[in-house]
């Protein structure tokens, strides 16, 4: 019984899993779902459960356990103290994800295994890749973007991950990475002081507050260009104009926030970051949700 109790999460641990945050990463899955051919319904459901209900929460919990944040973090303005059950339950979720991924196939299994190892190296004090600005950015850029797109696409459809690569498949992964990477430094602009205390030199600290906005703007622009070439290459340019229409509120809010921060750096705070992240996620969910529905 004592062994079982070790894996029972407390209310604090459940909060630190930030399961709702997984919704913000759902557009990548929806993009892959919308583009995959001959979808296996069971594989699609299991792949969704593995990534969004198991792997992402496990990664969030593991990261929070070693960060021990006292200030605001994504979706939690006042994070409660972490406890050992958070660590244990995060590992349990990882194991469940690996077991469940076997019912989908080896591609998903090795993808989940790789993601789990990298995410732990990102946070664990022994490696703490999070403290290196370029490496930490590339981990998020690749593994929450293109890596998830490619592994999801390969897992839910009739696709050979070793042989069936093509230009559009690669391009779609890059689009996913650019959209994820564009928001990454913006989620760090209000955490400079706390990150510095832990010895984590984030990309946002290197870029500075204004530089973080410039960097995000460049990646937003690049993602739009890639979206244009992607849909143009398959003769569906109307989907590009739909992208511009739906994401217009995101760009408007981004510009307003940047102008406010330019005048007053204190505007780079948790409240404004949360609003930006929420609106951006809703619009991306709407766009890629429409694609998946179509």
N, C-alpha and C positions, 0 to 999 in steps of 0.2 A: 504493500500500500504506500509506503514512503517513497518508493521508486516512482510510482504513478503520480503522486502528489508533486513531484519535482517538475512535471510537465504540464501541470494545471496552471494556466495563466491567471494572474491577478487582474483586477480592473485596470490598474496602471499599465500592465503589460499589453493588454488588449488595445488600450488607447495608443500606445507607442507603435503598434503594428501599422497604424494609419491606413487601414484597408481602403478608405475612401480615396486616398491618394492614388491607388491603383487605377481608379476611373480616369485620372488625368493622363495615364499612359495608354488608355484603351484605343485612342485613334490609330496607333501603329497596328494593333491587332485588326481593327476594322478595315484598314487599308489593305492589309494582306488578305483578309477574308474577301474583300470586294474584287481583288484581282486574281485570286486562285481559281483554277479550273477543276471541274469534277470534284466538288467538295464532298468530303466524307463527314456527314453530320455529327456522328459520334466523336470523331477525332477533333472536329472544330469545337465541340462543347468541352471535351476534356482538356484541350490545349488552352482554352480560355480559363478554365478552373485552375490549371497548373500555374499559369503565369500570374493571373490577377488575384486569385484567392489564396495562393500558397507561396509562390516564389517572391513576388514583390513585397507582400507583408513580412515574410521572413527576412528579407534584405533590410527593410525599414527597421524591424525590431532589432536585428543584429547591430545595425549602424547606431541606433539610439542607445543600445546598451553600453557601447564603448565610448560614445560621444558624451553621454551624461549631461546633456544640454540643460542649462538653467534659464536661458533666454528662449524666445519664440523660435519654433521650428515649423516646417511646412504643416499646415492645418492645425497646429497646436500652439496657441498663444502663450500658455503657461504650462509647460510640460511637467508632469509629476515625476518624482524620483523613480529611477529604474530599479528593478530587483532581479534576482537570479532567475525567476520564472520566465522573464522576457527572453533571456539567453537560451534557456532550455526549450521553450516553446518555439522559438525561431528555428532552432535546429530540427525540431520535430516536424515543422512545416516543410523544411527542406527535404527531409527523408520522405514524407508523404508525396511531395512533388516528384521526386525521383521514381518512386514506386508507380504512381499514377501515369507518369510519362511513358513507362514501358508498355502500357496498353495502347499507346498511340504509335510508338515506333522508336527506333534507335536514334533517329535524328533529333527528336525532341529530348530524349534521355540525355544524350551527350551535350545538347544545348543547355539544358537545365543544370547539368553537372558543371559545365564551364562557367555559366553565369554565377552559380553558387560559389565557386572557388574565387572568381574575380571579385565578387561583391564582398566576400569576407576579407580578402587581401586589401580591399579599399578601406575597410574600417579597423581591422584588428591592429592593436598596438605594435605587434611584431613586424608588420609590413607597412601599415598606415599609408597606402598609396594616395589617400585623400589629401595628404599634406603637400603633395607635389602638384602644382597648378596645371601643368600641361598633361601629365599622366591622368590625373583625376578627371579632367575635362574629356580626354579621349575615351576613358572608360565609359562615362555616361553617354557621350556622343555615339560611340559604336554599339555598346551593349544594351542601351535602352532604345536605340534607333534601328539601324540597319540589321544588327544581329537578331533582334526580335522579329523584324519583318521577314527576313530570310528564313529563319527557323520555323516561324508560324506558317508561312506560305508553304514550305516544304512538308510540314506536318499535317496540314488539313486538306491538301490537294494531291493530285497525282503528279508529283514532282520529284525528280531524282536530284538530291542536293549535291551529288558529286559530278553530274554530267549536264544538267539542263540549264546551266547559267546562260543568260543572254543580256544584252544591253539594257533592256527595259527593267529586267529583274534587278540589276545592279543599281540602276537609276532610282527605282522606287525605294530601295534601301537607303540611298543617299538622301532622298527627300525626307524620309523618316528621321534620319540622324540630324539633318539641318534644323528641322522643326523642334526636335528635342534639345539640340545644342543651343538654339536661339534663346530658350527660356532659362537655361542653366545658370549663367552668371546673374540673371535678374533675381533668382531665388537666394542669392548670396549677398546682395548689396547691403542688406541691413544687419548682417552677421559678422562684419569685419572684426569688431572688437572681440567677440567671443571666439571666433575661429583663431585669431591671433593668440589668445590666451592658451589655447590647446596646442599651439605650434603648427596649425594647419594654414599653409599659404595657399589660399584658394585662387582660382583664376580671377575672380572679382577683385580680390585684394591687389593682385598684380596690375590689373587694368585700371583700378580706381573706380569710383562710382560712375562718373561720366563715361569713362572708357568701357565700362560694362554695357552701357546702353548703346554705344557705338558698335561694339562687337555684336550685340544681339541684333541690331538693325541690319548689319551686313549679312548675318546668317538668315534673317527673315527674308531679305532681298534675294539671297542665293536660293533659298527654298522655293520662292516664287518663280524664279527663272527655271529651276529644274522641273517644277510642276508644269510649266508651259511646254518645255521640250518633251516631257513624258507624254502628255496628252496629244501634243502635235504629232508625235511619232506613231501614234495608234489611230490618228484621224478623229480624235474626240476633243477638239480644242474648246468646245462649249463647256467642258468640265473645268477648264482653266478659268474661264470667266466666272463660273459658279464659285470657284475657290476665292477669287478676288472679291466677289460680292459678299460671301459669307464671312470672310476674314476681315472685311473692312472695319468693323467695330474694334477689332484687336489692334489694328494699326492706329486708329484714332485714339484709343485709350493709351497706347504706347507713347504716342507723340505728346499727349497731354501730360502724362506722368513724367516724361523726360524733361519737358519744359519746366514743370514744377520743381523737379530735382535740380535742374540747371540753375534755378534761382535760389533754391533752398535745399542743400544736401540732406537735411533732416526729413525731407519727403521720401527718401529711400528707406521706408520703414515697413514693418510687417503688414500693416493694414493695406497699404497700397500694393505691396507685392502680392498679397492674397487676392486682391481684387483683379490684378492683372492675370494671375495664374488661373483664376476661376473663369473669367471671360474668355481667355485664350482656349482653355480646355473645352468649354461649352461650344465654342464656334468650331473647333476642330472635330469634336464629337459629332456635331451636326453635319459638317461636310462629309466626313468619312462614313458616318452613319447613313447618309443619303446614298453614297456610292455603294455601300454594302446592301442596302435595300434594293437599289436598282439592279 
